[in-house]
Amino acid sequence: MKILEQGCIYDATKSTNTKRTCCCTSFRLLSSGKILASFRLGSNKDSADGNCLVAESVDWGKNWTIISDGFETALDSIAGEIRVAELSEM
C-alpha cells in the first residue's frame, strides 16, 4: 500500500462527548470511483453508546461528506449499539 495523501474525514475534537472516540474503520472503493468510509463513534472505545458514521469522497479522499451519522440502535424496543459497519458494493 502506498499512501498518496493524508487528510481528515471526521474531527472528533469538535463533537459531543458521545462521539469523541473513533475506531473500527472500514473503507470501500466503489466502481464509480467514490470512496466510502465507516467507523464507530462513541464516548470511549468500549462504551455502550456506539454507532457508526458513513462518509463519502468523490475526489479520491481529498474531501469528505457525511452521508449517514448513525443507524437505528434499538431492536424490539431494546436499546443497543452498532459496533461495526462493514462496507460492500451491490
Secondary structure as GFF3:
##gff-version 3
##sequence-region A 1 90
A	DSSP	three_ten_helix	12	14	.	.	.	ID=ss1
A	DSSP	three_ten_helix	17	19	.	.	.	ID=ss2
A	DSSP	beta_strand	21	29	.	.	.	ID=ss3
A	DSSP	beta_strand	35	42	.	.	.	ID=ss4
A	DSSP	beta_strand	51	57	.	.	.	ID=ss5
A	DSSP	beta_strand	65	68	.	.	.	ID=ss6
A	DSSP	beta_strand	74	75	.	.	.	ID=ss7
A	DSSP	beta_strand	78	79	.	.	.	ID=ss8
###
